[in-house]
Structures are given as C-alpha cells and as structure tokens.
Amino acid sequence: MASILHINSSVRQNGSLSRQLGGEYVAKWQVANPAGTVVTRDLASNPVPHLTEQMMGAYFTPAEQRNADQAHTIKTSDALVDELLAADTIVIGAPMYNFSVTSGLKAWIDHVARAGRTFKYGANGPEGLVHGKKVIVFVASGGVYSEGPAAAYDHVTTYLRSVLGFLGMTDVTFVVAEGVAMGEEAVAAAIAKGRGKIEALAA
C-alpha cells in the first residue's frame, strides 16, 4: 500500500505557503491513491524535543544494554525513524527562517539520523540506509535565493539535499516559492509556479 509521511515545520498554521502547497500535493496524491495512507507530523504544534546528552547517550548504547531511562528517552526517536522507513514518499514543508531550516525540522533530523538505523559506518565511510524513497520538499522564502547575489545564503535546499542524501535519500525534488515578501504579485506568482510544479509531479 502506497504511503506518505507529511512533515510540516512552519510555525505558522495560517498563511504558510509551505503548508499550503505541501497540503495541495498530498490532497492530489490521495485522490490518485485512494487506498494509500498519509501520516502527518506537525513539528510546530507537536514539536519533538531537541537533542540532550541523555538522548545522545541512548542513541549510542546497544538496545540490549540500555537502562530504563535510556529506553524511555529513545522512544520518540525510534517512532520517528519507524515512520520514515515505513513511508514510500516523504513530503516536507520547509520554510526558510534566517537562511536555514526551522529549529523544529532540525530537531526531527537529529532524531532520524541514527547510526545503525538510517546510516552506518563501513570500510568506505558512512553509508545511507534509507533507500527507495521519493522526497518532495516545499520551500518558502521571503527573498529570492535560487539565483543572484543572495544564492549563497540558501542553507535550506543545500542542507536538506546533503543530509537526506547522507541517509540514502537521493530522489529529492524541491518546490520553491520564493520572493513572497515582495508584494501580492510576487506571492501570486510563487503560488502559481508551485502549483505548476505540483501538477507535473502528480501527473
């Protein structure tokens, strides 16, 4: 059965273009896949905890050696990894905040980047273990960062492509709605461009 893991990281519940466009894609997917399943994780309304020393210690302790506190601490991370591994398609809403991803999305990445579960170290270095996934990332930014003098400030698409690829997810498509702080016409143009990309992806 086809499945989607839909991750929203915008702190805005209303007026968020990453939420809007990501939701529109998921809705089209559900029409085309009526028997499919969608798991939604909202990192703003239901944030995951940021890393702590205790969590890090639990990550690197073999399961059979973890004490009760470590076993409890690692439950959230295990659940997030299970969700990721179970999905065929990962849809991520990733607005740009201060040139990078939201702290909520970074926290999610810190939970799912797990040695032994989503990547491993071998004789040739690290190897991603999350294969066969299609990833679609919906990015929204107030300025224009895909080209021009501000391109060097884009630490959303560059970071996500790197970290997802590190985990083995190389089929990554970015749908970018940019320049949305530049007036109503810019917002309308960004939405139209995003919807055009969604139509192509859903075809």
Residue pairs with C-beta under 8 A, 6 or more apart in sequence:
1 35
1 36
1 37
2 33
2 35
2 36
2 37
2 88
2 89
3 36
3 37
3 38
3 39
3 86
3 87
3 88
3 89
4 26
4 29
4 36
4 37
4 38
4 39
4 87
4 88
4 89
4 90
4 91
5 39
5 41
5 83
5 84
5 86
5 87
5 89
5 90
5 91
6 22
6 23
6 26
6 38
6 39
6 40
6 41
6 91
6 93
7 40
7 41
7 43
7 90
7 91
7 92
7 93
7 105
7 108
8 16
8 18
8 19
8 22
8 40
8 41
8 42
8 43
8 44
8 93
9 18
9 43
9 44
9 92
9 93
9 94
9 95
9 101
9 102
9 104
9 105
9 108
10 16
10 18
10 19
10 44
10 93
10 95
10 102
10 140
11 44
11 102
11 104
12 19
12 44
12 95
13 19
13 44
13 45
16 93
16 95
16 140
17 95
17 138
17 140
17 177
17 180
17 187
17 190
17 191
17 194
18 93
18 94
18 95
18 138
18 139
18 140
18 177
19 93
20 191
21 93
21 138
21 140
21 175
21 177
21 191
21 194
21 195
21 198
22 91
22 92
22 93
22 136
22 138
24 195
24 198
25 91
25 136
25 138
25 175
25 198
25 201
25 202
26 38
26 91
28 198
28 202
29 36
29 38
29 89
29 202
30 36
30 38
32 202
39 83
39 86
39 87
41 80
41 83
41 108
43 102
43 104
43 105
43 107
43 108
44 102
44 104
47 104
47 107
48 76
48 80
48 104
48 107
48 108
48 111
49 55
49 76
49 107
50 103
50 107
50 110
51 107
51 110
51 111
52 73
54 69
54 70
54 73
55 73
55 74
55 77
57 70
58 66
58 70
58 71
58 73
58 74
58 77
59 74
59 77
59 114
59 115
60 115
61 70
66 74
76 111
77 111
77 112
77 114
80 108
80 111
80 112
81 111
81 112
81 114
81 117
81 118
84 90
84 112
84 118
84 130
85 118
85 130
87 133
88 132
88 133
88 134
89 133
89 134
89 135
89 136
90 133
90 134
90 135
90 136
90 169
91 135
91 136
91 137
91 138
92 105
92 135
92 136
92 137
92 138
92 160
93 138
94 101
94 102
94 105
94 137
94 138
94 139
94 156
94 160
95 102
95 139
95 140
95 141
96 139
96 140
96 141
96 142
96 145
96 154
96 156
97 103
99 145
99 153
99 154
99 155
99 156
100 106
100 155
100 156
100 159
101 109
101 155
101 156
101 159
101 160
109 163
112 118
112 167
113 119
113 163
113 166
113 167
115 121
117 129
118 128
118 129
118 130
118 167
118 168
119 126
119 127
119 128
119 129
119 130
119 166
119 167
119 168
120 126
120 127
120 129
121 127
126 166
127 168
128 165
128 166
128 167
128 168
128 169
129 167
129 168
130 167
130 168
130 169
131 168
131 169
133 168
133 169
133 171
134 171
134 173
135 164
135 169
135 171
135 172
135 173
136 172
136 173
136 175
136 201
137 157
137 160
137 172
137 173
137 174
137 175
138 175
138 177
138 194
139 156
139 157
139 174
139 175
139 176
139 177
139 178
140 176
140 177
140 178
140 180
140 190
141 154
141 156
141 176
141 177
141 178
141 179
141 180
142 179
142 180
142 181
142 182
143 150
143 178
143 179
143 181
143 182
144 150
144 178
144 179
145 151
145 153
145 154
145 156
145 178
146 154
146 176
146 178
157 174
157 176
160 172
160 174
161 172
161 174
164 170
164 172
165 172
173 201
175 194
175 197
175 198
175 201
176 194
177 190
177 191
177 193
177 194
178 190
179 186
179 189
179 190
180 186
180 187
180 190
